Amino acid sequence: MTAVSAGNAEHYHWGRDCDGWHLLAADDLSIIEERMSAGATEQRHRHVRARQFFYVLEGEAVLEVDGTPHCLHRGEGLHVPPGAAHQMRNDSGADSRFLVVSAPRSHGDRVAAPADTGA
């Protein structure tokens, strides 16, 4: 068994200049460390089965859940239940780093959830 970190985990790029590292990629549990660049926004979506927990390691980020924005700072986290529309964004001028814990894993369980325009 080897200790895992962003330095040796499987890496991927997403969005505009954002990074992710699969720290644990099991069917029943996924832990990803992500770096979100300043001004970046994730696409709003929901998961049918997966529940998620977002925990900010560095900087700050806004996690919108079912239309309510939550500003999370270093050392703060928020649970997103299955089926809840959510979107992470970095409104600050600096990078943010956070953990995304999903049970079961969220890959293959993602459905787009466009913003409610009120129409």
ZAMARGU-4260 file (C-alpha; in steps of 0.2 Angstrom, whole numbers, plus 5000, padded with zeros to 4 digits):
<rodrens>
0) 5000/5000/5000 | 5007/5017/4995 | 5002/5034/5002 | 4992/5044/4989 | 4993/5063/4985
5) 4990/5075/4970 | 5009/5071/4966 | 5006/5053/4962 | 4987/5051/4959 | 4979/5050/4941
10) 4977/5068/4935 | 4965/5075/4923 | 4960/5093/4916 | 4943/5100/4916 | 4935/5116/4911
15) 4945/5131/4908 | 4962/5128/4916 | 4956/5117/4931 | 4964/5101/4937 | 4958/5085/4946
20) 4967/5071/4955 | 4958/5054/4958 | 4964/5050/4976 | 4952/5036/4977 | 4942/5028/4963
25) 4932/5014/4970 | 4915/5009/4964 | 4907/5013/4981 | 4918/5028/4986 | 4927/5042/4976
30) 4938/5055/4983 | 4945/5069/4971 | 4956/5084/4974 | 4952/5098/4963 | 4960/5114/4959
35) 4948/5127/4952 | 4956/5143/4943 | 4950/5160/4948 | 4934/5164/4939 | 4930/5146/4934
40) 4913/5139/4934 | 4908/5120/4934 | 4892/5115/4923 | 4877/5114/4934 | 4872/5096/4936
45) 4864/5083/4948 | 4868/5065/4952 | 4855/5051/4952 | 4863/5040/4965 | 4878/5048/4972
50) 4879/5059/4987 | 4893/5071/4988 | 4903/5081/5001 | 4913/5096/4995 | 4927/5102/5007
55) 4938/5118/5004 | 4957/5115/5007 | 4963/5132/5001 | 4955/5148/4995 | 4936/5149/4994
60) 4922/5143/4982 | 4904/5146/4980 | 4893/5130/4980 | 4876/5133/4973 | 4864/5119/4979
65) 4846/5119/4972 | 4847/5138/4968 | 4855/5143/4985 | 4873/5149/4985 | 4884/5144/4999
70) 4901/5153/5001 | 4914/5140/5007 | 4930/5146/5015 | 4946/5135/5019 | 4941/5122/5032
75) 4922/5122/5027 | 4912/5109/5018 | 4894/5106/5012 | 4884/5090/5008 | 4875/5088/4992
80) 4862/5074/4993 | 4857/5063/4978 | 4846/5072/4965 | 4851/5090/4971 | 4856/5102/4957
85) 4873/5109/4961 | 4887/5120/4954 | 4904/5124/4960 | 4911/5141/4955 | 4926/5151/4960
90) 4921/5170/4961 | 4938/5175/4969 | 4953/5181/4961 | 4964/5166/4967 | 4964/5147/4964
95) 4954/5136/4976 | 4957/5118/4980 | 4944/5107/4987 | 4940/5088/4990 | 4925/5080/4982
100) 4919/5064/4991 | 4906/5054/4982 | 4897/5038/4988 | 4894/5029/4977 | 4906/5036/4964
105) 4898/5050/4953 | 4906/5046/4937 | 4893/5040/4925 | 4879/5046/4936 | 4879/5065/4930
110) 4864/5073/4922 | 4864/5091/4916 | 4853/5103/4926 | 4851/5120/4917 | 4848/5135/4928
115) 4830/5139/4931 | 4826/5155/4921 | 4809/5157/4929 | 4800/5156/4912
</rodrens>
